Amino acid sequence: KPRSDPVIIPLQRYFDMRNAKAYSQKAKVSNLKELNAMANYLKANEIYTIEDLESRVSMLRDTVDELKVTMDKETTRMKEIRKVPEYLSGLRDLKPIVDGLQKIKFDKAKAKYKAEHEQELKQYYAVRRKLLEICPDGKYDPSLLDKEYTELEQAHTETYAKFKAIREEYQQIHHIQSCVNKGLGNVEQAQQKKDNRKQEER
C-alpha cells in the first residue's frame, strides 16, 4: 500500500477484526479504549499517514540508540574516575621497584633485575598507561575529578530520564505500528480473496 495512505484506516480495520473475535462486551470496550488512546496519540503527534508513522518510529529508534551510546560513555567515564585512587595507590607501591631499576648502571645487572621484577614492572607501566588514558595531561587533581564525577552523575540521571521516556514512547508507537501492519495484512488478504473469486468467475 502507498505509504501516503491514512494510517487510521488499517488501524481501525485491525480493531474491527479484534472485535469480531471478542468474547465479551468488556473486551470490545477495552478494544475501543485502546483504539481511542492510539488515535489520540497519533493526532497529538500529527501522524496521519503510514509514512508519518514510519518516520516517527525511525526517529524514536535513532534517539533511543543515541541515548544508549551517551549513557554508556557517561558510565564508562565514571568507572574510570572511580579507579583513579586505586591506580595511584598502585603506582606508589610499585614506584620503588622502578626507581631501583633506574639506579642500576650495568646492563647485565639491569637484565637480572628486570627478570626478577618482571611482573611488578609490567603492572607499573600498565597502570601508568591507564592513568594517562583517563587523564591525558597527567594531572590527577582529586577536586577536579570529583567535580567531573558529580557533573557526569547528574548528566547520567538526566540522560536516563530522557531515555526512559523515549523508550516508553518507542514501545508504544512500535505496538501501534504492529497493529497497523496487521490491519494492512488483513486488507491484502481480503484483496487476494477478492481477486481469486474474480478469476474463478471467469
N, C-alpha and C positions, 0 to 999 in steps of 0.2 A: 504494500500500500504506500502511496505517496507520503513522504514524511511531513507534508504540509497539511495532512488530514487532521480534523479536530480530534484532540486526544480524548475528549469526554465520551465520544461515541463507542469505541471499543471498551472503555471502562464501564459504561452503562450496560453494555452487552454482556460483559463478564458477570456483573452482579445480577442481571436478569437470569443468566444461566445458573448462578448460585441459588437464586430464589426458587427457580424451578425444581431444584433438588432439596430445598429447605424442608426440614422435618416438622417445623412448628412455626407459629406466628412470631414467637420470640426470636427465632433465628432470622426471620425476614426483617424484623425491626432492627436487629443487630446489624444486618447487612446494609439496611438503609442508613443507619447512623455512620457506618464505616464509609459508605459511598459519599455521604454528605461531608464528612471530615476530609476526605481526599479531594472532593470538588472545591471545598473552601481553601485548602492548601494550594491547589493549582491556580485558583483565581487570585489569591493573595500574592502569589509569586509570578503572576502574569504568564502562566504556562497554558497556552491554548492549543498548540499543535503537538504532534508526535515529535517533530523536530525540536520544539521548545523543551520538551521533556528530556530528550536525549542530550541536549546541550546542558541542561541543568544537572543531570546525572553525571555527565563527564566533568563539569566544573567542580561539583562537590567531591567527586572521587579524587581529582587532582589536588584539591585543597586538603583533603584528609591525608594524602600521601606526603604533601609538603610539610604539614604539621608534624607528621610522624618523624620525618627527617630532622626537623628543628628540635623536637623533643629528644631524639637520640643524641644529637650534638650537645645539647644542654646537659643531659645526663652524663655523657662521657666526660665532658669538661669538669663537672662537679666531682666525679670519681677521681679524676686526675689531681684536682686540688686537694682532695682529702688524703691522697697518697704522699703529698709533698713532705710532711713532717717525718713520715716513715722513711722516705728516701734520704732525707737529710741526715737522719739518725744513722742510717746505714753507711752513708759516706763518712761520717765522723768516726764510726767504729772501724772502718776499713782503711782510713787515711794513713795511719801509722805504717801499715804494710806497704803502701805505695811510697811513702816517704823513705822507708827502709830500702826500697829498690833504687830510688834516686841517689841515695848516698853511696851506693856501690860503684866503684870506678872501673873495675876489671870485668871484661866480657864473660870470662869463664865463671866468675863468682855470680855475675848477674844472671846468667843462664841457669845456674843451680838454684838461685833464689826464686826465679820465675817458676821453675819446675816445682819447687816446694810449696809455693803460694799461688799456684795456677788458678784454683777455684776462686780464691778471695780477690785476686786481681781482675778476673773476668767479671765477677759480681760488681766490683767497684766501677769499672768502666760501663757496664750495662746500666747501673743505677744512674750514673752521670749522664748517659745518653737520654734516659727517660726524663730526667730533670730538665735537660736542655730542650726537650720536645715540649714540655709543659711551660717552661719559662725560657724562651729563646734568647732573651737578653742576659740570662744567667743571674738575674736578681730574684731573690726569694724573700720578698718583704711580706711577713705574715699578715700585716694590717691590710695591704693591698689585695692579697689573696683572699682574706676573709671578706673584704668588701665585694670582690668579684663573685665569690661564692653566694653571698646574700642576694646580689643582683640576679644571678643565674637562677637561684631558688625561686625568687619572685617571678622571673620571666617564665620559668618552667610551669609554675602554678597557673599563670595566665594562658600559656600555650595549651596546657592540658584542658582548661575550661573551654577554650575555643574548639579544640579537637573533639571533646566530648559532645558539644552542641552540634558541630558539623557532622560528626559521625552519626548522631541520632537522626538528623535530618536526612543524611545519605541513606540510612537504613529505611527510613520512612518512604523516601521517593523511589528507592530501589524496589520496595514492595508494590508501590503504585505502578511502576514500570512492568513488573511481573504480571500484575493484573491486566494491564493494557495489552501486553503481549499475548496473554491467554485469550483476551477478547478478540484480538486480531486473528489468532489461530482459529477461533470459532467461526469468524467471518469467512476465512479462507476455506474451512471445511464445508461450510454451508454453500459457498460458491461452487466448490468442486462437485458437491452432490447435485446442484442445480444444472451444472454443465453435463454431468453424467446422464441426468434424466433427459436432457435435450437430445443427447447423442442416441439414447435408447429409443426416443420417439421418432427419430429419423430412420 
